[in-house]
Amino acid sequence: MLSVYESMDPRAVIDKGVRVVEKGYQALKVVFIPYTHLTASPRQIDHVATMMNGLREAVGDDIEIMIDFHGRCASTSSALQYIQALAPSRPLFVEEPIQPGDALGMKQILDKSPVPIAAGERLVDRREFDDLFRIRALNIAQPDLCHIGGFTERRKIAAMADTANCGIAPHNPLGSIAGVAALHFDVATPNFVIQEEMSGAVPWYYDVVRGPIRAEAGHWLVPDCVGLGVEVNEAEAAKYPFKQEIMHAGNAVLPDGTVVDW
């Protein structure tokens, strides 16, 4: 599954979605939920419905679509209004409909939602996931290998999720090393659902490693070489030193001046 990061322009999102499918992907994730305070306006709800309906029509019924809310709703009621607007197009799941840390709010959403609910990319250990699993507030958990302490902690989270009849769709907006590590985790996880990846995020994604990272028919193949199956090309990686990413949060200020979370 490839992530298509945000645009509020229906044509742009549809065009990007079509290009993802043309590359052979069978699933994509999009971010087009408006920044919303405690209530959603009819215009905002109609916008979400229009975006989703257009995308579904463009890519067809054989492509899975996931909607990342990124915690942009300040209330469970506004989140549910958007979810109801998305439901006719049958998304695989909606992700992080409210901010993390409110397990009871997630439970309230799940109980009323007609589509599966996913969350967990911003949680950092199994105890935070346990709050959600104990009250059955998730359908799909999204631990990030680089956020929660590596393979050992994530395997524990996956086992806890399995006990709660919850699937695993690991979060991974990172590079080629994190991507191949995620593949190894996925094949060893019985309740695995789908893997996020960001191969198009930078043009040198494949250049900084040597090894057989490749996809066939919309599925990533797991390397069969020693270790993770890739070797870091240190000379190439040195061309891209760390640079702080600047997140544009201008849209996170509502028309009335309210500042919301990105």
N, C-alpha and C positions, 0 to 999 in steps of 0.2 A: 504494500500500500504506500503510495506516495502522497505527501502532504502538499496541498496547494494553499500557500499562505495568503493572507487576507486581501480582499478587495470588496468594496461595497457596490461595485459596478457589475450588474448582472451579465453583461456581454463579456467582460473581462474574465469573470469566473467561468462562464460556459466555455470560452475559447481555451482557457488553461486546462479545464477538465477534459475537453476533447483531445488536446495534445497529449495529456497523460495517458489516455486510453490508446491513442495511436502508437505510443511507445510500447504497448503490450501489457500495461498494468490492468489488473482486474478489479482494483479498488483505489479510491482516492479519498482524502480528507480535506475539508474546506473550512475556512473561517470567515463567516459573513454575518454573525450575530451583532446587532448594534450594541454599543455601550448603553446600558439601561440602568436607571435608578430603581425605585421601588415599584413603579408601574410601567407597563409598555403601552405605547399609543397604537391605535388602529393602523396608522401609517407604518410604524415599525413592524408590526405583525404581518401586514400585507407584503412589505418588502421581503421578509424572510420567506414567506410562502412563494412569492414570485421567483426568488433566487433558486429555491429548491426545486420547484416545478420545472423551471427552465433547464436546470442542470440534469434532472432526471430524464427529461425528454431528449436532451442532446446525447447523453451517454447510453441510454437504454436500460432495460431492466436486468441485464446480466452483470452490470457493474455495481459493486458495493460502494455506497457513499456514507461517509461519516461526517458529522458536524461537530466542530470544536467550538464550544461556547467560550472557552478560556475564562470562565468565572465572571462573565460580564454582566450577569443579572444580580441585582442587589436583593432580590426576594425570590422565594420559591414560586410565587404566583406568576411573576413575569416570565420566569423560566418555563413554567408549564404552558403559558400561552404560546410561546415560541415552539415548544415541542408539539403542541396540538397542530400548529400550522405546518410543521415538517412531516408529521405522521403519514399523510396520504401518499407521500413519495417513498415511504418505507426505507428510511436510513438503517444501516447496520447498527449504529448506536449514536447517541449524542454524548458529548464528552464535557465533563466539568461544568454542568449547568449553573452552579453557584461556586463561590469561593471555597477552597479547602478549609477544613476545621469545623464544619457544621454537619456532623454525622446525622443528626435528627432531621435537619433540613433535606439532606440527600434521601433519607428514608421517605420523607413526605413526598418528594418528587417521584421516587421510584414507584411508590404505591399508586400514584395517579397517572403515571406515564404510559402511553400506548407503545413506546419504543424502548429498547434497552438503554440503560444508563451506565456510563463508564466514567472513571476518574482515577486519580492517583499519581499523576506525573510530578506533583509538587510535594508529595509525602516522602519522608526520608528514612523511615524504618518500619518494621513489621508492626510495632505497637500502634502507629497511626492507622495502618490498614485494619488492625484488629477492631478498632472502634466501628468501622464500617461493616466488617464481616459479621460481627456479633449480632447486629440488628438487621442484617440482610439488606443493606442500603445500596448495594451495587449489583449489577449484572456482570460487569467486566472491570477488572482491576488493571491499572496501567503503571506498574512500577518501572522506574528508569534505572538501568544497570549502573549508571554513573552517579545517580543521586542517592541510592539506598545502600551502598556499601559492597557492590559487586555480586558475584554469583551466589555466594553462600546465603546472604540475606534475601536475595530475590527468590532463591529456591524455597526458602522458608515461607515467604509471602505467597508463592504459587501453591504450596501445599495447604496453607490456611485458606486460600481462595477456593481450592478444590473441595475442601470440607464444607464450605458455604455454598457449593454449587455455583461458583463464580468463575468465569473465564479470565484468561490473561491476554492482554493486547499490549505488549511492552512499548513504553514511550521511548523514542530515540530520534531526536532531531539533530544528531551529531554526525561525526565523520566516519570514515571507512573502517577504522579499527573498532569503534563502538558498534558499527553495523555488523561486522563479522562476528564479534563477540555475542551480539544479540541472536544471531542465527544459531549458534551452538546452544545457547540457552533454550531457544524455541523448540528444537528437535528433541530436547530432553524433558519437555514439559507437557504432560498429557492434556492439560486443560488450556493449552495455547490456542488462540483464535486467529490473530493476525499481527503482523509486524510492521511498525512504522519505519520509514527510512527517508533520507533526504539527499539522494545521490545527485540531484541537480542543483543543490544549494550553492556549490562553488564549482568552477570549471575544472579544478585540479583534484576533485574527489578521488579519482582512481589513480592519479599520478603519484601520490605520496606512499603508496603501498605496491608491493609486487605480490601477485598471487591470483588465484582463480576466483575472484568475486564476480559472478555473472548470474544472469537471470534467463530463464527459459519459460515461455508460455505464461508470463506473469508471476512466476515464482522464483525466489532467490535460491540458488544451489549452495549447499553447505560445503565448504572446502574440505578436502580429504587429506591435506598435507599435515605436517607435524604442528602441534600447538594450535593456535587459532587458524592457521592455514594461510597467513599472509606474512610478508616481511616488510618492515618499514623502509622506505627509500629515504634515508636520512638526508642525502644531498638535495633531493627534491623538496622534502619537508622544510628544510632550512630556508627555502625561498619564501616561506609564508610564516613569519614569526607572529606570535600572539598579538592581536590588536583588539582592544576593547570594542565590543559591539555597541553601537548607539541605537537604542530602541526609540523609535518615533512614537510618542504617546499623545500627539496633539488631539487625536480623536477621543482621548480619554477625558476630555473636558466637555461636559454637556452644555447645551445652549444656555441653561440657566446658571452656569458657572460651577456646577457640581463637579468635583474631581472624582473620577472612578478608577478602579484598578485596571491596569493594562491586561 
